[in-house]
Amino acid sequence: MDSASTESCPMKGGDGLYSYTQNSLFQREGVENALVLINEAIAEKLDLEHIISSSPSKAFTVADLGCSVGPNSVIAVQNIIESVKVKYQSYGTNNQNDLEFQALFNDLVSNDFNTLFKFLPSDRHYFAAGVPGCFQGRLFPKSSLHFVHSSYALHWLRSTPKELMDKNSPAFNKGRIYYNNSAKEVGEAYSAQFAKDMESFLAARAAELVDGGLMALVLVCLPDDVPPSESTASGITDLLEAALLDMAKEGLVSEDKVDSFNLPRYNPTPRELEGLIKINACFSIERMERISPSKTKLAMASDNGVVISHLRAIWEGILKEHFGAEIIDELFDRFLRKLVESSPFTQRLKHEHMIELFVLLKRNMS
């Protein structure tokens, strides 16, 4: 069977009960926590005078990669633009018309851009456009971007490693849907795929960003020296896996379908991510630090119903693509029951066995 791909499975669109719009408060917390860090980055690291003087037109272009739906992307982009305006004013200019802004919102071709655009402010002072496509490849003309933002998106792989479906491979992941408690070859295959995707991502951004341009990333990472089996992601995927295996035993899904399904996501360690950025050599790491979860986020994580609705908004598309729409309600009902019975998610979150990482990169002079 073909490896699972994220290219046709965006977050759940619309604004219904299980939509990403209604179930992305975890991500919004991280986006809002990063606003101050981004403002500091623009104030301290962005050479706006050089960028403006070297640009054919006085237009500052911001791109948000993996924008999905809902207000989170708009909040991030609005903050970047307002912060750049403040810096521009610090040069002593009184004419705001001297500098125009363009915001480019990127996600998969099948993303619900219509719902996203409903959140654009009617009084916005920037031009906006949607850019469909996979961010592991080129999306924009050379040297056309000044600031790139991406949050909670880079952990998605372009596809799961093909060897996970090869019955003759030591990485064949029979009966498992993730790498956390699997053979070391499975984890190695996931890590190699992430490295390949990051290589493509960084190469594309290196071509698209102007010299001195900034890129701000927010990623969910596994702490250095913590085994994947001890992560929050491990606890939660184990429960989804158990629900699928129960349904396979009862004949509600085929065993082959379960054997051929693997979540196409990978959480790197900070050390791993830093190594990949240095290999690329087109960016300097200006800042890399943890974002601490707020009391609000911890409270949300203790509500099992909130957790399942959040995960359904994220995972429903790829599960429906592989198993069919008819099992989705039953699967998430079982998933919820297993979460209520064990609650590993809340307990592991208290021990911070996953971290949210803010990374600021600057495009080196070419």
N, C-alpha and C positions, 0 to 999 in steps of 0.2 A: 504494500500500500504506500501511497505518497505520504511524505512527512507533513505534519500539520503546519499550516501557514497562517500568519496573522494578517496577511494582506487583504483578505476579504472579510475579516471579522473585527470591526471596530467596536468601541464601547456601545452599549445599547442606547439608541437614539430616542428622540421624542422627549416628552416631559411626564411620562406615565409613572406608575407606581415603582417599577423596577428600572427606570431609566437612569443613565449616568447623571443626567441633570439633577435628579432628585437624590442621588446616592453617591455623591462625590465630596462629602464634607471632610472626610479624612484627607483627601488631596488638597482641598481648599485650605485647611489648616497649614499644611506644609508650604503651599504657595504664599500664603500671607506671612508666615514666619520668615520666608526668604526675602520679603520685600525690603526690609531694612538692609540686609546684606547686599542686595542688588543696588540700592541707593548709594551705599558706601562705595561699591565697586565703580559706579559711574562717576562719583565725585572724585575718587582717588586714582582710578586706573584708565579712564577713558580720555584719550587725547582728542578732544572734540575739535580743537582748532586745526589740527593736522588733517582730520577726516574731512572737515568742511572745505578746507583749502584745496585738497586733492580730489574732491568730487566734482564732476562736470556740472551737476545741478545741486542746489542746496536742499537735498532731500535726505533725511535720516531714515533708514529702513530697518525695521525690527521684524524678525520672523519668530513665530512660536511653533515648535515642532511637536506633533502629537497633541494638537489642541483639543481634540475630542469635542464634546458638546457641553452646554452649561456655561456658567459665568467665570470659571476659574481662569481660563486662558485670557479672557478680556480683562480681568483684574490685573493679571501679570503684565500684559502689554500696556495697559493704561498707566501703570506705575512706572514702567521703563520710560515711556514717553514724557511723563510729567517730570521725572528725575533729570532727563536730558534737557528739558526746557529750563529747569532751575540752573543747571550748569551753564547753559547758553547765556542766560541772563547775567550770570556772574562775570561774563566778559565785558559787561557794560553796555550791551546793545539794548535799545528800547523798542526796536522794531521786531516783533515776533513773526512777522511775515517773511523775514529773511530766511527762516528755517522751516521747511515743511517736513511732514512725517508720513511714512507709509507703514502699515502693519499688514503682514502676510501670515495668514493662519493656515498651517499645514496639518493634514492627517490623511488617512487612507481614502482611496477613491469612493468607497462606500460609506464614509463618515456622514453623519447628519449635519451638514453645514448649515442647512436652513434653520435648525434649532439654535445652533451656535450664534448665527447672525442676529437672532432676536434679542440677544443680550448686548449688542453693540449700542453704546449711548447715542441717542439722536443728536446730541450736541457735541459729538466728538470732533476733535481738531486733528484728525488724521485720515488718510485714505486707507481703505481696508479692502482686502481681497482674500479669497480662499485659494489654496494651492494643493490640489490632490496629488498624492503620490507617497511612496515609501521613503522615509527619511534616511535609510541606510544608503541611498543613492543620491545623485545630483538632483536638485529641485529648482535651482535659481542660476542666473547668469554669473559668470566669474566676477569677483570683487564687487558684488552688488548689495551685500548685507553689511550692516554696521553693528548690529547686536542680535544674537541668537539666544533664545530661551527655550528650555524644554524641561518639563517636570513630570515625573512618574510615567515615563514613556520608554526610556532606554533599556529597561529590563526585559522588554518584549523582544524576542528573537524574530528574525525574518521568517524562519521556519525551524522546526525541530530537526536535530541531526538525523540524517537518513539511516545511520547504522542502528538507531534505536528500533527500527522496524525490520532489520535484517536478522532472521532467525539463526544465521550462521555466524553472526558477529558476537563477540563477548560483551558488546554493549546492548544486545537485545534486551529490552526492558519489559519482559513478560510480566503481566499482572500488576505493573506499577505505572503511575502516570507522571512521575517526577523523578528527580535525581537524588533526593535527600536521603533515602534509605536503600538506594540501589547499589549495584556493583560499582567499583571505582571507575571502570571503563565508561559507565553511563555519565558520571559526573565529569569525567575528562572530555567526553563528547560535547556535553553542554558548554563547558568552559571554552572549548575550541571554537564552537559556533559563535559564542558571545564575542570572542576575540576577533573573529572574522567580520562580524557585523560592526564592531566598534572601529575596526580598521577602515571599513567602507564609510562609516559615518564621519569619522574624523577627516578622511581624505576629501570627502565631498564638502564638508564645512570649510576646510582649508582653502579650497578653490573659490568658495562663494563669499567668504568674509574678506573685507578689506584689511590691509596691514594695520595692526593695532586694534582691530575690532574685537569685541568681547563676546564670550559665550558663557551663559549661566545655566547650570544643570542641577536638578534635584533628583536624586536616585535613592531607591531603597536598597541598602547593601547589607551583606552579612559581615559582622565584625571580623576583623583579622583574628585568625586562630580559633574561631568557633566552628565546629563541624556543622555542615548543613542539616544534619539530623536533629540538632538542638535549636534550630531557628523557628521563629513564629510561622514562617512559610511552610516548614515541614509539618507542624502540627495541623495546620488547616488543610493542606493538600492530602495528608493521610486520611482525614475524615471524608473528603470528597472521593478519594480512591475507595475507601471502605463502602461508601454508599453505592458506587458503581459496581463493585464486586458483588455486593448483596443482590443488586438488580440482575446481574449476570447469572448468579446461582438460581434465581427465580425465573429465568428465561425472559426477562423484560428487555434486556439488551444482550447482544451476542458476546461471548467471551473474546472472540477475535477482535471485535470492535474495541473492547477495553485494552487488549494487548497492543493494539496499534495506535492508541491515543497517548500522547505525552504533551503536557502543557508547554507551549513554546515561550517560556520566560526563564530568566536566569538572574540571580542577584549576586553580583560580584562583591569581592571584598574591597575596601579602600586601597589596599596594597596592590591588588590585581588591577584595579582601574588606573591607578597611578602609573603602573608599569606600561600599560597599553598606550596611555597618553604620551609617555616619554619615548616609546618606540616610534610613534608617529612623527614626533620632533617638530611639528608645525605650530605647536602651542606651548606657551609657558603656563604653568599652574600658579595662578596668583593667590588662590585661596582654596582650601579644602577643609571643611569642618562639619561637625555633626549639628543637626537641628534637633533640639530636644522636644519630645512630644509634650503638648500642653495637657492640663488637667481635663480640658474638654475632650480631647482626643482619647485619653485613657478612659474617660467615662463612656464615650461612644463604643469603645472596644469591649466594654463589659456588658453591652446590650446585644444579646445573641441575634435578635431580629434585625437590628441595624447592621451587624456584621454580615449576615447572609444576604440582605438586600444589596449591600455594597458589593459583595462578591458576585452576586447574580448580574448586576449591571456591567461588571467587567468581563465575566467568564461566559455569560449566556451565549454570546455570538459564536464562540469557537466550539462550545459544547453542542450547540444546535447544528452547526455545520457538520460535525462528525457523527453525532448519534441521532439526529433528527429532532424536530420540534416537539414530537408527541411525548417525549420522556422528561422534558424540562421541569414541569411543575412537580412531578413525583420525585425527581432527583433532588431538587432543592428542598422539598419537604423532608426527605430523609437526611439530607445534609444538615438541616436545622436540628433535627432530633438528635443526631450524633453530637452536634456541637453542645446542645443543652446537657447531654449526658456526661461529656468529658471536659468541656471548656478549656482546652489547652491554649487557645488563642490568648485569652485574657491573662492566664498565668504566665505564659512565656513573654508577653508584652511587658509585664511588670519587671522582668529580668533583662529587658532591652536586648533580646537576642536577635533583633534586627535594628538597623539604624537608618535614619534619613540623612543623607549626605548632600551638602551644598558644595558645588565645585565651580570655581570661576577660572576660565581659560582666556588667554589673550593671544590673538594671532600674531605670530612672529613676523618680522619683516622678511619679505621674500627676496 
